[in-house]
Amino acid sequence: MQQWIFLSIAIISEVIATSCLKASEGFTRFWPSVVVVIGYLLAFYLLSLTLKTIPVGIAYAIWSGVGIVLIAIVGWLFLGQKLDVPAIIGLAFIITGVMVINIFSQTTAH
């Protein structure tokens, strides 16, 4: 169970760091840049802990899929980015893929 908590926090940290990249303006603004660096450091550290028990391919698929969906939502809610129907359908496929891995795959550590 602990590995899933680590992976969840790693994903959230990565999403926060990625969300602050634009605000860092190419690392020319101090505080957004600090958030980016700390967020990515925490994310990769926690991902490394996750990989002790979850296979790398599965962990990375979940990390990537959930991260993509969360970043798209953050962009839509806070950064004024638009999500058209094809984008929403694509995100739904990503969510479905992550669910299939978690529910049906025998390679995940439960």
N, C-alpha and C positions, 0 to 999 in steps of 0.2 A: 504494500500500500504506500509506503514511504516514497518509492520510486515514482509513483504517479503524482504525488504532491510536489516532488522536485521538478518533474517534467512540467506540471501546470504552472509553477512559479517561474520556471525558465521561459516558458512561452509568454507569460504576462510581462516578464522583464524585457524580453526581446521586442514585444509589441510596443511597450513604453519607449524603449530606446529608438526604435524605428520611427515612431510617431514624432519624436523630438528632432530627428535628423533635419527636417525642413526648417524648424525654428532655430537650429544651430547656424544656419546660413553658411554652410561650408566650414564649420568649426570656427567661425569668427565671433560668435556670441558665447560668452563664458558658461553661463548656467545651463542653457540647453545642451551645450557640448559636454558638460560634466554628467548630465543625466544620460546622454547617449553612451559615454564610455562606461559609467558604472552599470547601466542597464545591460550592456552587452557582456561585460565581465561577469556579472551575476548570472546572466542567462547561460553563458557557455560553461561556467563552473558547475551550475546545477545540472545542465545537460550531461556533463562528464560524469556526475554522480549517478544520473539515471542510467547511463550506459553500463554500469556495473551489473545490472539485472535485466534490462530490456535490450533486445538486439538492436544494433545501430540502425538497420534499415527500417525497423518498425518505429523506433523512437523518432527518427528523422522524418518519417512520413507523417507521423502525428504532429510533430513540431511544425513542419512546413505547412501542412494542411490547415491546422487550427490557426497558425500565425497568419496565413494568407486571408482567411475569413475574418479574423479579428482586425487586421490592418484595413481591410476593405470597409468594415463597419466604422472604424475610427475615422477613416478618410471621409466617409459619407456623413457621419454625425458631426464631426468637428472641423473638418478641413474643406467642406463645401464641394467634395467630389461627388460626381453623379454615378449611380449604378443603373445601367439600362437592363432590359430583360435578359439579353445574352449573358451579361455579367452575373446576374442573380442566378440564372440557371447553372452557370459554371461553378459558382460558389456552392450551390446545392449539391452538385456532383462531388465537390471536394468534401463537404460535410458527410455525404453518403459514404465516400471512400474511407474516411476516418472511422465512421461507425462500423463498417464492414470489418475493418482491421480489428477493432476492439471487441466486437461481438463474436466474430467467427474464426479469427486467426488463432491457430494453435501455437504460433511463435511468440505471442506476447506473454510476459510474465504476469500472472494473476496472483 
